[in-house]
Amino acid sequence: MPFYEYVAVDLEKGCRICVKGFELRRPIDRPALENCLLCKQPVKKKITRVNTPKITKPLSVSDAKKAGFTVLEKRDEGVYERQ
């Protein structure tokens, strides 16, 4: 489940939580939150960074084997064999 960040629409009417902004973990298929859970004031979803894995080097054959992948090597035209 992804994390979503929300902040109060009107910063003067919100509580101390929604004025600063808060994170909420929700399933993707649920609609966006419309009101703060504490003060019931309207909130909006913030656009935030996306967390992606960082791969610093290309995966080697041994890394692929350790991860459980089957590594094939091309022998002839259209013929592959396991390594």
C-alpha positions in Angstrom: 0.0 0.0 0.0 1.3 3.4 -0.9 1.7 6.4 1.4 -0.3 9.6 0.6 0.4 13.0 2.0 -2.4 15.4 2.8 -2.5 19.0 3.9 -5.3 21.3 5.0 -7.1 23.3 2.3 -7.5 26.4 4.6 -4.4 26.6 6.8 -6.1 28.9 9.3 -9.0 26.6 10.0 -7.2 23.2 10.2 -5.9 21.5 13.3 -2.1 21.3 14.2 -1.9 18.0 12.4 -3.4 18.9 9.0 -1.9 22.3 8.9 1.6 20.8 8.9 0.5 17.9 6.7 0.4 14.2 7.4 1.0 10.9 5.7 -1.6 8.2 5.4 -1.2 4.6 4.2 -4.2 3.7 2.0 -5.0 1.0 -0.6 -4.8 2.3 -4.2 -8.5 1.4 -4.9 -9.8 3.7 -2.1 -10.9 7.2 -3.0 -8.7 10.2 -1.8 -9.3 11.5 1.7 -11.5 14.6 1.7 -11.6 15.6 5.4 -9.0 15.5 8.3 -9.5 12.6 10.6 -9.2 14.8 13.7 -10.8 18.2 12.9 -13.0 17.2 9.9 -11.8 20.2 7.9 -11.2 19.7 4.1 -7.8 18.4 3.1 -6.1 18.0 -0.3 -3.6 15.4 -1.5 -0.1 16.7 -2.0 2.0 15.6 -4.9 5.1 14.0 -3.4 8.2 12.1 -4.5 8.1 8.6 -5.7 10.2 6.0 -4.0 12.0 3.9 -6.6 14.8 1.4 -5.9 18.3 2.6 -6.7 20.4 0.2 -8.7 24.0 1.4 -8.9 25.3 -1.3 -11.1 23.8 -3.7 -13.7 22.9 -7.1 -12.5 25.4 -9.8 -13.2 24.7 -13.4 -14.0 25.5 -14.5 -10.4 23.1 -11.8 -9.0 20.4 -13.1 -11.3 21.0 -16.7 -10.2 20.9 -15.6 -6.5 17.6 -13.9 -7.1 16.1 -17.1 -8.4 16.1 -16.3 -12.1 17.0 -18.9 -14.8 19.9 -17.7 -16.9 20.0 -18.8 -20.5 22.8 -18.5 -23.0 22.3 -18.4 -26.8 24.0 -21.3 -28.5 22.7 -21.2 -32.1 20.0 -19.4 -34.0 17.0 -19.6 -31.8 18.6 -22.2 -29.4 19.2 -21.3 -25.8 20.7 -23.5 -23.0 20.8 -23.1 -19.3 24.0 -21.8 -17.8 
